Every structure is written in structure tokens, then in C-alpha cells.
Amino acid sequence: MALRVAVIGSGPAGIYTAEALVKQSAGGVRVDVLERLPTPYGLVRYGVAPDHTSIKSIANYLKRVLELPEVRFLGGVTLGEHLSVADLLGHYDAVVYCTGAMVDRRLGIPGEDLPGSVAATDFVNWYCGHPDVDPSRFTLDSSEVAVIGVGNVAVDVVRILAKTADELSRTDVPHDVLQRLSESQVKAIHMVGRRGPEHAKFTLKELRELGELDNADVVVRPDEAQVLGSGFSRQVQGNVDVIRSWAAREPVGRARRLDVRFWLRPVEILGAERVEGLRLERTRLSPEGRVVGTGEFETLPVGMVLRSVGYQSVPLPGVPFSEDTMTVPNQAGRVREREYVAGWLKRGPTGVIGTNKSDAAETVRTLLADLEGRERVPATATIDALLAERGVRPITYDEWQAIEAAETELAKSLGRGDRVKLVGLEAMLRACRP
């Protein structure tokens, strides 16, 4: 009898896990990929910036996995709401949790909860059309915005803020969101890092893209472009060289201005009813390599603060979770008997999308070794019957394809490229269940 495995989450980690199960078991497996949303691909659909079409093309690879005869997609099914861990273990030989890291870390400073202080994840979800975020969530009515963080997510956010709606019109940005972007009042964007250019987490390609923006002057202060030490890796030296070149530039009067700042940390978000400013403290490195304040402060007159200082996972109902590491404790992917984990939920938010492939392969090796020769869970009851009993009708892969087709048709009707995302669960359900 074929091994039956439930994979919870249909982002890259979950789909790579399904692929590894098929390959390593030589087809002697049936995999159900359960996803709370009607749509698969996780951060590839709702985290990759819409103007990064080459990265979004990873969805074509993930699609081929979901079309394997051994794999089945079940959308609109939520662990903890529709099914419990006990339900899953009663119907599958093993369960693999792959729900990623879904929330931003907090800054832990006064004023962080003021209206206008926002997790970058929420903003990314907004311009990527995530059904959890209303298209009216953001009104870009502030002339100045601060983005806290110097990694690739911060770069994506800055780039979307800096570009014109016309530049984004050929992407899959939801139409309502594009309208809001066209009405943006943003003139100045401040990207702020606690350390120096040599410590930034940019990839060189993404960093260079900022310097090629048609709608924004990129400004770096020469004193903040100074670096400590030498002998950097090729990647770091590339970043440093780009940032130094920006410090030598003169603004040419583009519509928007991007100030890339270093050696500053946020200490307070100011405002009475909403964000009115961001107080920053100049930093330096202690002899031990820690970031410490210098007692020198400045205030940016911003009306919005977007924090992008890292992702973290959230606990799943009935699944062990470490508040220290913000991951599911595991040994090579093993959590408990017949329970496993892969992806960021397993190792934390590290690596690139492709890192999930080797990570999933390790978990699957552990799973197959554990279950070799073990008696299978009886196949008398199916998860389909249990879901039907509870009034849950999962979104099938064919229905997901119907959603995709509707997005293609929407793009054609608007003259906007290959696809425009549908927003909201109701619109998606109308597309796949007319």
C-alpha cells in the first residue's frame, strides 16, 4: 500500500517536500498538499515583488510538481479550523508542516503601534494581492516614508514605492492597488540600517536595480558610506562599491528621492493620532562587535514607517513551537512520531527559495527512514469524507487553474500584460465556482 502523507502549506517548502517524497519513494506515495488559501505557491505568489518576473517564474516549476499523478492540491483547508493534528494522523501515515514564516519581527520601540507604523509583510501582501489584506488597506498620502531594514524585502518595498504606476502596469499588481499607487503622494523614501554598508543583507543584483530607477534619485551620504575593515567577500565588496558610487552622485531632479542611510537605529516612532516622525540614534560598533548608540539623534518627518527587520514563524495549533528560536523543534526534520517539518518553520527565515529544496530532501529522508516497514494507517476513511462531513469543500487544482485563467482574462480586458491578480476570496471563488 502506498505511503500517504499530508503536507501543510503549498509554498516552495511544501511543494519541494511533495516532490522529494515522490522522487525518494519511487512513486510509492500519495501526497496531499493542504493550503489555507485557494491559491498555491506561498511567497512566490504573495512575497516576490510583482516586477521580478524572473523569480516569479519559479511558479512554473512548482506547478509541474502539483501536476504529478501522486500529488493532490487541497486549497481552502486550515489546520486548527477544519482539521486537527489528530485528524491528520488518523488519515495519513505522516504529516509535514511547511507553513513558513508569516509575520515580521517587531522593533520593540515606543510608538510602534501608531496608525501608519506597519509591518513590511502587510505592505508586501497588499501590493501582491494577498486575500488577507484589503486593497484599501493603504493610502499613500504621506510625502515621506521610512523603511527600516537593509535586506532584499526592504529593497522590494522601496522599489515599489519609488516606481510609477505606469511602470507597474504590466505586472500582476491588483488593479485597485495599482490605482492607489497612481495616487501616491510619496516624494521621499528613507531606507535605514543600523550598521554600515558592509553589513547590509542586499543581494548585488537587487541593490543595483535601485540605482537604475527612472523615477527616483538615490542619495547616500559620503560619511555613511564609509566601511570598517577590508578583505570582504565578493558579494559584500560589490555592495560596498555600489553604495560608494551612489555617494559620489548628484541628484538630477527626479520625481522621488531615495535616501539610503546607515549607522542609524530607530528609537521612537512619534505622533499623537498617527505617525508623524521617526526618531533615530546614530550608532557605532562596540569592541565586541555589538551595535551601540552614540547619543546623537535626528528625526525624520515621515508619515509612515515600514519595518523590515526579518520574518518569524507563528505557532500551529497542536504543534510544538519554540518561542526562543521561533521554529518547530526538530532533528533533521523530525518533530514527533509521524510528524515532520521543513522550510523556514524548520530552520528559521534563512536562505533563498532554492534552499528549501535541499532542506525538504533532508526531512523526507528522515521521514522515509522512520516509516520503513511500519504498518500503514488504515485506508478505510479518507480525509475527503471527513472534510465533507464538516461542510468543507476544498479548492481543487483544476479550480486553481480556473482562477489563473480568470486572472489572464482580466489582464487582457485591462490591457495590462499577462495576468492581473484577483483580490479577495469571493472573487476567487466566483472565478472557479461560477
Beta strands, then each sheet from edge to edge (+ up, - down):
strand 1: 3-8
strand 2: 29-35
strand 3: 71-75
strand 4: 94-97
strand 5: 103-104
strand 6: 117-119
strand 7: 144-148
strand 8: 188-192
strand 9: 216-219
strand 10: 256-261
strand 11: 264-270
strand 12: 277-285
strand 13: 291-300
strand 14: 304-307
strand 15: 311-312
strand 16: 334-336
strand 17: 339-341
sheet 1: 3+ 2+ 1+ 4+ 17+ 16-
sheet 2: 5+ 15-
sheet 3: 6+ 14+ 7+ 8+ 10+ 9+
sheet 4: 11+ 12- 13+
end
